[in-house]
Amino acid sequence: QVQLVQSGGGLVQPGGSLRLSCVFSSSTFNNYAMGWVRQAPGKEREFVGVINWSGTSTYYSDSAKGRFSISRDRAANIVYLQLNNLKPEDTAVYYCATSPGVLSTTDFVGRHMSDFAFWGQGTQVTVSS
């Protein structure tokens, strides 16, 4: 069974950092762009950022730009989301997501979230003093 397994969330003070991981069960996912989406309590899911299939291009939301970064280790089948200078408004459940045929950052951003076939289980990030 194809899976995306997340880890790395937790409680952090404002200004702190966390690194989230998304491990995929099949190297096939190395052929897809991988994105991160978050959902805060009472709000809709929100795009955070995406990395293309080769790891050579990334794209971020305005709220993530300059603070968050996405990287991937193709040999280990992992995508990372580095969260720096965290703010209370970053508190949310973070998900990795992808779908067959999604190769570039443009492909990912151009799709509705309901179109993504594969999702991680979600990781809680809480930013609070």
C-alpha positions in Angstrom: 0.0 0.0 0.0 1.3 3.4 -1.0 1.9 5.6 1.9 3.1 9.0 2.9 4.3 9.0 6.5 4.9 12.3 8.3 6.9 13.1 11.4 8.5 16.0 13.2 5.7 18.2 14.5 5.3 19.5 18.0 5.1 22.5 20.3 7.6 25.4 19.8 7.9 28.9 21.0 7.5 31.9 18.7 10.7 32.3 16.7 11.6 28.7 17.0 12.1 26.1 14.3 10.9 22.7 13.4 11.6 20.3 10.6 8.8 18.1 9.2 9.5 14.9 7.2 7.3 13.1 4.7 8.6 9.6 3.9 7.1 7.8 1.0 6.8 4.1 0.7 7.7 3.9 -3.0 10.5 5.4 -5.0 7.8 6.1 -7.6 7.0 9.3 -5.6 10.5 10.6 -6.6 8.9 11.2 -10.0 6.3 13.6 -8.5 6.3 17.1 -7.1 5.6 17.1 -3.4 3.7 19.8 -1.7 2.8 20.9 1.8 -0.6 22.1 2.9 -1.7 23.2 6.3 -5.1 23.5 8.0 -5.6 25.7 11.1 -8.6 25.1 13.4 -11.8 26.4 11.8 -10.1 27.2 8.5 -9.8 25.6 5.1 -6.6 23.9 3.9 -4.0 26.3 2.8 -1.1 25.9 0.4 2.3 26.2 2.0 4.9 25.3 -0.6 6.0 22.7 -3.1 9.1 21.2 -4.6 9.3 19.8 -8.1 10.1 16.2 -8.9 13.9 16.7 -9.3 14.3 19.0 -6.3 15.6 21.8 -8.4 12.6 24.2 -8.0 10.4 25.3 -5.1 7.5 27.6 -4.7 6.0 29.1 -1.5 3.0 30.9 -0.4 3.5 34.5 0.7 3.2 33.6 4.3 5.9 30.9 4.0 8.3 32.7 1.8 11.6 33.6 3.5 10.8 31.5 6.6 10.0 28.0 5.3 12.0 25.8 2.9 11.4 22.5 1.2 14.0 20.0 0.2 14.1 16.4 -0.8 16.4 13.4 -0.5 15.6 11.3 -3.5 17.8 8.4 -2.4 15.9 8.2 0.9 12.4 8.9 -0.4 12.0 11.8 1.9 10.7 15.4 1.5 11.4 17.9 4.3 9.7 21.1 5.3 11.9 23.3 7.4 10.0 25.8 9.4 11.9 28.8 10.8 10.9 31.9 12.7 7.6 30.3 13.5 4.7 32.5 14.5 1.5 31.7 16.4 -0.5 32.0 13.2 1.5 29.1 11.8 -0.2 26.8 14.2 -2.0 24.1 12.1 -1.9 20.5 11.0 0.6 20.2 8.2 0.1 17.7 5.4 2.3 16.5 2.6 0.5 15.7 -0.6 1.0 14.7 -4.2 -0.6 12.9 -7.1 0.6 11.0 -10.2 1.3 13.3 -13.1 2.2 16.3 -10.8 5.8 17.0 -11.8 6.4 20.7 -11.5 5.6 23.3 -9.0 3.2 24.8 -11.5 1.4 21.4 -11.8 0.9 21.3 -8.1 -0.3 24.9 -7.6 -2.6 24.6 -10.5 -4.6 21.7 -9.0 -7.4 21.9 -6.5 -6.5 20.2 -3.2 -9.3 17.7 -3.6 -7.5 16.4 -6.7 -4.4 15.1 -4.9 -4.5 11.3 -4.6 -2.0 10.8 -1.8 -1.8 12.6 1.5 0.3 12.2 4.6 -1.5 11.6 7.9 -0.9 15.1 9.1 1.5 16.6 11.7 0.4 19.1 14.4 2.6 22.2 14.7 1.7 24.4 17.6 3.5 27.7 18.1 2.9 29.2 21.5 4.7 30.7 24.4 
